[in-house]
Amino acid sequence: MLRANRFVLLLALVGLLASGCRTYGGYDTKPKTYQAMQRSVEAFADELDRAEADFRTLADAAEASDTLQALAEDYQALLDEHEALLETQRGRVERLSASSAYRSLQRGYGATVKEKNIMMKKYRHLVRSVHATVQGTQVGPTAPDAERRYTIRPVNFPSLQDEERLSMEQALGDR
């Protein structure tokens, strides 16, 4: 009896492995993931345009203030990194297609979103540094994101991420 149960269990495992064990994604998941990756890359390109406008504002202010010149150089380095990442992401979109493997699309989309989040965090930190330099204070350590990925928030309760971010114009103040 015990031997028969083992045989049935072994047969079920072999059948599950032979069938590919696909328990992720749906039938239209791959095209949707590819479209989301394309939209994310387009949003990343839009963020580059906004960052370039912020850099021009910072560079104009840095001409009048020696203390902002180093920050303008740092911002230029961030722009260069952003451009390089954008080219990498565009290459990833060209290499993949809506019919690519599910895992490849998920990895590509995850990498695209993660790179965007990291760049935005770097920009926010630099804008905070500009603000602190203009105000004459020191920049404290970056606070961790208050709302985590799996935070349960009551319905109609305001999100901490909805707070307005500090813009370059606000950071520079009257300069």
N, C-alpha and C positions, 0 to 999 in steps of 0.2 A: 504494500500500500504506500509506504513512504517512498519507495523507488518510483512508483507511478507518478506521484506528486512532483518529484524532482524532474522527471522526464517532461511533464506538462509545463512546469516552470521554465525549464531550459528551452523547450520548444517555443514558448511565448517570448522569451528574451531574444532568441535567434530571429524570430519573425519581426520583432520590434526593431532590431538592429538592421535587418535586411530591408525593411520598409523605409529606412532613412530617419526614423524617429523625429519627424518634423512636427514639432509642437509650437513653433514660433511663427509669427507673421500670418497674414491672411493672403488671399489670392491677389489682392490689389495693393499689397503693402510695398512692393518694390517700386512701382511707378510713383507712389505717393512719397516715399522716402527720397527718391531722386529729385522730385519736384521741390520738396522741402530743402534739400541740399542746395539746389539752384537758387532758391529764394534767400537762403542764408548767405550765400556768396554775394548775391546782389545787395543785400543789406550791409554786408561787410564792405563792399565797394562804396556804398552811400556813406558809411561811417568814415571812410578814408577821405571823401570829399569834405565832410564836416570837419574832420581833423585838420585838413589842409587850410580851411578857412580860419580855424582857431590858431593855427601856426602863424598865419599872416598877421592876425591880431596880436599875438605874442611877439612876433618879430618887430612890428611897429613900436610896441611898448618897450622892447629891449633896446631899440636904438637910442632911446632917451634915458635908459637906466642900465648901468653896468651890472647891477645885481641880477637882472633878468636874462642877461646874455647866455650864461651857462645853462639856464633852464630852457632857453630857446634852442640851444645845441642839443640838449637831451630830447626835446620834443622832435627835432629834426631826425634824430636817431630812431625814435619811435615811429615816425612816419616811414622811414626806410624799412624798418622791420615789418610794418603794416603792409607796405607794397610787396615785399618779398612773400609774406604769408598769403596775400591776395593772389599772387601769381601761382603759388603752390596749390591754393584751393581751386583756382580756375583749371589748372592742370588735372587735378583730381576729378573735377566735373567732366572734363573732356575724356579722361581715361575710362570713367565709369559710364554706364548707360542705365536706362530704366529696366533693362533685362539682365543686368549684372547680378551676381550672386547676392543673396540676402545679407550675408555676413559682411561682404565687402561694402555694400551700401550703408549698412549700419555703422561700420567702423569709420567710413568716410564722412558720414553725416555727424557722427559723434565728435570726430576730430575737428570738423569745421566749426561746430558750435563751441567746443572747448577753446579753440584758438581765438575765436571772436570774444568769448568771455574774458580770457586772459588779457587780450589787448585792451579791452574796455576798462579793465581794472587798472592796467598800467596808465592809461590816459587819465582816469579819475585821480590816481595818486599824484601824477604830475600836476594836474590842475590844482589839487590841494596844496602842493608845494609852491606853486605860483601864488596862490592866495595867501599862504603863510609868509612868503617872502614880501609880498606887498604890505601885509599887515604888520610885519616885523616880529612874527612869532615863529615858533618851531613846529614842524610837522610831527605829530605823534604817530605811534604805530598804527597801521591800518587795522581798523576794527573788523572782525570777521563778519561775514554777511549775517545779519540778524535773523533772516528767515531762511531756514535750511531747505533743502530739496524736498524733504518729506514732512514738512510742517503741516499740521492740520489747523486750518484757519476757519472760524465760524463764517457762515454765509453773511454777506454784506458787511463784514468786518474789514476795515481798510488794511491793505497790504503795506508792509514796510518798504517794499520796493517801489511803491507808487510815489514816494517822496521825490521831490524835484532834485535833480543832480545839480551840482555847482557847475555853471558854464564858465567858459574862459572870460567872457565879458564881466561876469560877476566876480571872478577871481581877481581880475585886474582892477576892478573898482573904478577910480577916477583917472587912471593913467591912460 
